[in-house]
Amino acid sequence: MSEASEPVAAGALGPGVVVAQRYRIETVLGDGASGVVFRAECIAPPDSGESVPVHAGQRVALKVIHRHLARDHQISRRFHREARILRKLRGPNLVRLLDFGEADGLLFMALEHVQGTPLDVLVKAGRLAPPRAVEIVRQICVALDVAHGEGVVHRDLKPGNVIIERDDEDAAETARVLDFGLAKVLRGDAGQSLTALTQQNMVFGTPEYMAPEAARGDEVDARSDVYAAGIILYELITGSVPFESNNPIATMTAHLTDAAVAPSERAPDAGITPALDAVVMHALAKKPQERYPSASAMASALSLALRSPRDVASTRPPPSSDHALGSRDTELSLGAPEATGKQLPPAGPARPEKSWFWLVAVLAALLGIAAGVALSLTGS
């Protein structure tokens, strides 16, 4: 450790401060509701009996959870349990969790420091050509498939959680997905336990990318991430998300009740093919069982849409089986019994329900969660 390094002071983190006696902070990369992300240098590898994926001198993205959240015992316990699962996630399209722990009253995690452009920055420069957008989202689906295989659902997939690396030699792009799985753990009022937050049907995610079931405060599974991937693809090829409002409740209500305009109608000059239109609309079905049952199924449909741009019929989702979709959170990997479900028939894009009973139920659900939205909608 350098003599210039400073110990962690209560509430004070900045350049030169050493966290857990092994990460020296260099600069701030980002700040969110659950914590602050720093670029840091590893000055001493973790003392662990298993193989250590981080070495002295390596730069990492160090996420330090806000102290008021770290003081909650249930949040701390869930953080450690879920982080052990997330550390197992490996793949070319994932940002790997390298290390995690608790020290000096802080919860922290060290992730790969990825050099690239956040996808939300890229899309602000203008919509992407459909083939490029399809390849990026296909890679996002590959990352999701790895996570879902471990029972991990992202819950807050959006362009800001995707980094695009570019190889200067061949101009190839690699999409890297980060921030898996901990959104449910690390949001909410510090005075409320994790169990209390879950029981109150708090909403977790970003309204523009939120699946209808998530907007209702219902349980989510892998198909909720498929929906978010569909929203991202829609935005990349049209330049805008399908549902947007200055009011987050209005945006969430639109996901529940409004039919999305087909991408080719939203951007008629973008060269969006019938097959690509169909893939997007299947991914955005209101009912989870009418979407692609897995991220890999969506990736396959995207590849087919590029090869056969007018073959709409082949983009139809295969039958969905609830028990094969991965856990609603990491509980599957943590030993909870796997849910069972019956085989569901394939279906095309859903038409929004119009019954007054259904609409009243939606409004009641939204009113029930409104008090918690301001705390839980901010990205981490």
N, C-alpha and C positions, 0 to 999 in steps of 0.2 A: 504494500500500500504506500502510496506517495505521502511524503510529509505534509504536502499541501492539502491532502484530503481532510474533509471536515466530518465530524460525527453527525448522525441524524438528530436534528433538534425538533421538538414538538411543533408540528405544523409548518416546518420550514424545510423545503426541498428545492435544491437548485444546483447549478454547476459546482462541482467539487465535492458535493455530499456523497458519501458512500452508503449504500443500502445493503443490509445483510452481510456486511464485511466483504462483499465481492463485486458490487457493481457501482462504479463511480459515474455519477450523472454528468453529462456534457451539455445538453441543451434540451429544451422542450420541443416535442414533435406534435403534440396535440393535447387537448383538454376536454373532458366530457363530464357527464353526470356521475359516472361511477369512479372516475379516477383521472390521473394525468399520465400521459405517455412521454417518456424521455428517451433520447438517445443516450446510451451509457456504454462504458467500457467494462468488460469483465476483467477484474484485477486478480481474482483468485477463483478457480473453478469450484463448483459445489463439491463438498465432501460427501460422496455417495457410493454405495456398494455397487450400483449399476453403472453401465456405461454413461459417461457424461457428455452430452452433445454440445457443450459450450466450453471454450478454452480461454486461457488468459490472453488478453489483447484483443479479443473478439468484440465487435460492436453489436449491441442488441437493442431492440426496442423494449424498454423497461416500463411496464404498466404498473403504477402504484395506486392501489385502491384508496379512496378517500378514508381518512381516519374514522369519521363518524359511522361509516359502514363497516369498517373492519372491527369495530368494538362490539358489533352484534354477534353473539356466539353462534347462532344458527347460520348466519351468512358466512362466518369464518369456516365452520365445519363443512358447509356445502361447497364453498370455494375449493377447499382441499380435495374433497371427493371428486368434484367435476374436473378439476385441473389434472388429476391423475389420469382421467379418461382422455382429456384433450391432448395430453402429452403423447398419447399413442397415435394420434392422427398424423399420418405421413403421406405425402404425395406431391407431385410436381406442381400442383395447382393450389397447394395449401401453404399458409405461413405457419411454420411449426412453432409450437410452444416448447421452449428449451428447458425452462427451469421455473419453479414457483416456490413460494414459501411464506413464512410469517416471521418478522423480526422487528424489534423496536416498536411494536404496536402497529406495524404496517403489514398489509397483505400485498404481495407483489408477484408479477410473472414476467419472465424474460422471453421474448419472442425473436425470431429471426428479424434482422434489420434488412428490409427489402428496399432496394433502390428502384424506383419506378414512378409512374404517374397514377394517382388515384383516378378511378374510372369516372367519378363525378366531375373531376376537373376536365377530363377528356371530352365528356359529352357536352360540357358547357361551351366548348369551342364549335359545336355543331353536330348534327346527326352523322352517324357513320354509314358507310356503304353496307348494304345488307350482308354480303359475304363476310366482311370483317366483323360485323356485329354478331353474326351467327357463330363464328369461330370463338369469339370471346365468351359468349354465353354457353357454348358447348363445353368449354374448359371450366366454367363455373359449375356446370352440372357434374363434371367429373369430380371436382372437389366435394360437392354436396354428396355424391354417391359414396365417397370414402367415409365421410362423416356419418351419414345415415346408416352405413354398415356397422358402425360402432354404437348406434343408438343415439347419436347426437344430432339435434335439430338446431339450425342456426338461430332462428327466431327474428333476426334483424338484418336479413340480407338486403343490401342496397349498394349503389355504386360507390359510396364512400367507404365501404368495407371490401373493396376489390382494388388491388394494385396491378397495374399493367407494366410488366418488365419488357424492355425492347432490346433485342440482340442487335448491336450496331453492325455486325458483320453480314447477317442475312436478313435483317429487318423483321425477323420473326418476333411475334408477341406472345407472352405468357401471362395469363390471368392468374393472380394469386389471391385467394380468399382468406380473410382474417376475421378475428373477433367471433369465433364460434362459441355458442353454447352457454355463456355466462350471463347473458342479458337478464334472464329471469332471476338470477341469484343476486345481482348487484344493483338492482334498482328499487326505489321505494323509500319511504320515510325510515330514518334510522331507529326510531322508537318502535317500529313494528317488526316482528320476527318474520322470517321467510315463510313459515307456515301461515301466519296471519295474512300476509300479502297474497299467497296463493289462494287461500279460502275466499278472499274478497274479489276474486276474478279480475285482478289488475290486468291492464293491457300492456304488452311489451312489444316494442317495435317502432317503426316509423310509418305514419299514416299512409303516405303515398305508395308504400310497398307492402301493405298489410293485407293478408288474406282475410276474407269475410269471417271465418271462424275465429281468427285472432281478434278482429275488431269487435266481435260479440263477447270476447272474454272467455271463449270456449277453449277446450284442450286443442293443441296443435300437434301435427306430426309432419312427416317428410313432405307431404303434399302442400303444406303451407310454404315451404321453401321453394317448391316448384312454381307456385303462384308468384312469389317474389321474383324468381328468375324470369318469368313471363313478363312481369312489369318492367324489369330492367331491359329485356329485349325490345319491348314496345318503345321504351324511351330512346334506346340507341338508334332505332331505325326511323323513328318519327320526329325525334327532337323534344318530345314531351311525354309525361306520364299520362295514362288514360283518365285518372281522376285527381283533381287538384283544386284546393281551395285555401283561402287564408285562415279558415276555421278547421282545425283538425277533426272535430266531430263531424263536420260536413263531409270531409274527405272520407272518413271511415264509413259514414252512412252511404256514400256513393258506392263504395266497394260492396256494400250489402244489397243495394237496391237498384243500381243503375247498370244498364248494359253498356259495355265498352264499345266505342266506335272502332271498327276494324282498322288496323294500321294502314292499309292501302287507301282507306277513305280519309284518314287523318293526314296522310302525306302522299297524295296521289302522284307526285312527281319523284318519289324516292326509289322507284323500281322494285317495289315489294311484290313478290310473286304470290299466286293463290295458295301454294303449299305453305309458304312462310306465314301468310295471313292465318291459315288454319292452325298451324302449330301454336302461334301466339294465343289465339282464341281458345284453344283447348286448355292451355296452361292457365288461362284466366277464368275458367269455369267457376261459377259461384259455389257449386257443390264439390267438395274434395273428391268424391268418388267419380266425378266426371272429368277430372284432370288426368294428366299422366301419373300413373301410380308410383313412379320413382323418377329420380333425376336422370338415371341412365336411360329410361324410356324416352324422356324428353330429348336427351342428347342424340339418341338414335333417330328420332323424328327430325331433328334439326339437320343432321347429316343427309337424310333422305330428301328433305326440302331443297337442299342445295343441288343434289344429283338429279332430282325430278321436280322441277319448279312448278309443274302444273298437276302433279299427282296429289290431289287433295285427299282422296279416300285413304291412302296409305298412311296419312299422318294421324289417323284416328287412334286415340289411346287404347292400349290393350286392357283386358279385364284387370280390375283392381282388387287386391286382397289386403284387407286392413292389417292382418297380423304380420304381413311381410314388409310393412312400410317403415320399420324402425320405431324407436320409442318416441313418446311425446317429449321427453327430455332425456337426460342421461340415465334415467332410472333403469332402463333395460340393461345397460352395461354394468350397473351397480348391483344387479342381482334381483330386481323386482320381476315378478312373473310376467311373461309376455302376453299381451292381449290376443284374443282370438276373434275372428270375424268371418262372415260368410263371403263367398265369391260374389263380386259385384259385376254387373254387365257393363260393357263399354257404352259410352254415350257421347254425343257431340257437345258443343258449347251450351252451357246452361242458360235458360231464359229466366230472368229474375222472377221470384214469386210475387204475386200481386194481391194475395188475400189480405184483408184488413187484419186478420188475426196475426199473420206473420209480421206485418208492418208494426203493429202495436208491440209485439214481442221484441222486435229490433230496437224500437225507441226506448222501451223499458230497460233493455240491456245497456244502451248507450248512456241513459241517465244514471244507471247504477255505477258505471265506471267513470263518469265525468270528473268526479272529485279526485281521482287518482291519475288522470291523464297528464296533467301538468308535470307530475313527478316522474312519470314513467316513459314519456315519449322521446325524451332527449337522447340522442345517440351517445354511445360510450367511446 
